Structures are given as C-alpha cells and as structure tokens.
C-alpha cells in the first residue's frame, strides 16, 4: 500500500476510535473486517498508530493546534510517525522491499506543509511541554496516582504509555515451561521466563501464535503475568469444589483447572453468556474436563444460592475500571470517569458479599481487580474484613511464598508489615496493574 493511502486509513481509524463510543479493540477489529485487503504489516501499523494516539492524546492534541487540516489527520500523522520510527529502530532502519526506510516512508505520506509542521513538532523539547502533555492522563486520575506512588508517578505514567509485552502461560496439565520454551524457539519465537510466575513466558514481539503447534494443542495461552499470579494465589487443589465467580473469557479459569489437575469441579460463572462463549474454544484446546461454565443473571442467582457453604475456593475477579490495563487498553482512561468508578465500587462490594456466601469453613476467598485505584481495591477489602469477622485476612506475601513465587514479598503492600495485599504496578513489575486480597473462612 502506498504511504499516502496507509496514512489516510490511519486517519479514518483514529477518527472512529476517538469518538469513544466503543472499546478501541472492538473499533480496530471491525475496521479490519471492513477492509480485508489489508496485510499483516499494514494492520499492525494501523492498530499501533491508533493506540499511540490514544496513549498520547493530550500531547498530540496540544501539538495538533499548530497544524492545519482535519484534526484526526493531524493526530494520525503524529502517531504514524512515532510508530514507523519505533519500527525502524527495532529493525535497524532496514529498507523495505521498495527501498524505503522509515523516514522515507513517512515523508512519502505527507505534503510539504505537513512535513514542515511535523519537523516543528519534533523539535519541541520534553522539558518545554506542559505537565498534562507529559503524563497524558485525565486530571481526575492524576492526584490519586500521585498520592499512592509519590515520586514514582512519572515512571508510572511513562510505563502506561508503552505497549505491554506478550506473556504466555504454560498449561501445567501436560507441559513444562522449559520444554515449551525450547519448542517456541525452534519455531522462531524467542521467549524468556517471566520474573515471578513459574508458569509464564515473555515473548519478543507479536508472533502469529495461531500458526504454532504449542498454541493449537493447548500448551500455551496468552495471559499477563499478573493475571497468572491471581490464579496461582487461589492455590486450588485436586478434587476440590472451586468457583471462578467473574470468569469472563476464562483465562484464570483455565489456569485454575490445570492446577486442580483436571479433577474436582470448577464452576465458571459470569453474567455474560457472550464472554463465556469465548471460553469454549480455549477450553477445548486445554484438555480440561472439570470446568463447568454457567451464565448467571446476577450475583444472587439461584445457581449461586444452591452452592452456599459448599465451595473450597472462590476467586472474585470483579468488574472494575480496568485502569491497570492502560498499556493494552489506553482508551479506558478517556472512557472512564469518577462517577463510573463510584458505581463500580457498589457493584464490587455486592459481588464480594454474595460470593463469600459460597465459601465453606476453612475455604479460601480471593478478591481481585485489574484497577490501580484504592477505592476499588483496599477500600473494598477493608470494608469486607470489617463486616465479616468470620473471614480472616491472609498475608499475600505468605501465600506467594507457599506457592513458590520468587521474591513474592516485593509484589505486596498494605497492612502493618506492608505485605497484606498483592499490588502489581506496570512500572515496578512489568505487569498490568493488579490487586488481590485473600481470606480464609474460620472453622
């Protein structure tokens, strides 16, 4: 595709994503279905340009004021240039089949006036930028994050502007990480063990996993290392009765089922039958037969009531703002609001309350989110502990040590010793932002 055509397509996709009417990944997927002629490299450039614009929205909008032409084109130019330059760095500025390096390709897409404007933008020094143009976060989110991480705020902001790495979880039912790693390397995919999850592999780039035998036979699943740790913390055993209360597409469900060695009974509950449908092909690949997906109407559904006091372990990965996943879903920081978060906390407390009824004496309960806001995390956990003395809080660092997570205490915060909760941050741990609290129900 000619550079001008590719930039035009980028501008159209950016325009659609910037309405914020739908999740960015849905907008991108729909655009690709509409334009099936696009090749893999073109799709990659289009997607990354759009996500770059979403990540750096405030900066790019500030720079766009000095340009001319349609707003979405100016934004797309800035994202397009940033993406192509990054691709050029990774490839050592190797020329493409038409003899163009990244800078030549960018110039071929722009008018002389646009090139002059882009050069002017490139010459602006970071220290000359407004604070909002440096952190690219909505103002309502800035102060809560500064209050939590203090001097690390700028490192956190920078980490959330980067694309997340691709993490894989090895299916422990039939495979071992070291062997799968060798298998991937033979297929031309470089991988290294994740720092904390004993089942994780971190992959270079974004390879076409659907073409890899290890993926098709269920030996690997795409899952962020932080999400893997949540499933590991449940520590589900052989023969137990377990519930994944907000299972979604089932990434944690599959990890839990494998840890149970395909025995016992694992219920995957969710209010969305559509999300549970996405679990079916993954479940088929995994080789698990102990998983029982079930769509429920709400947290007080009759199916839930019938299991009250019978379940050994319950994981509540509650619906949340998703603000810990900004590396993957940068549109969320523009689609969420304080009011939406407030409404979510009411739902989170209700779901935790209902799910706790399932736990039998001696059983384990885990509440988790992929949010970085304390009102969705510590505040919910502390309120639950205060209202339910029959549930004894578990020290997250101790739980991680028991499941042999290396340096697990580095992943924890809260409580008198700073080790009560799992607290993962992108800038510290190279995972998505996650929180987890654990309790055991007293006998």
Beta strands, then each sheet from edge to edge (+ up, - down):
strand 1: 166-170
strand 2: 191-193
strand 3: 200-203
strand 4: 220-222
strand 5: 241-244
strand 6: 265-270
strand 7: 291-295
strand 8: 311-317
strand 9: 359-369
strand 10: 391-394
strand 11: 412-413
strand 12: 421-424
strand 13: 434-441
sheet 1: 2+ 3- 1+ 4-
sheet 2: 7+ 6+ 5+ 8+ 9+ 13- 10+
sheet 3: 7+ 6+ 5+ 8+ 9+ 13- 12+ 11-
end
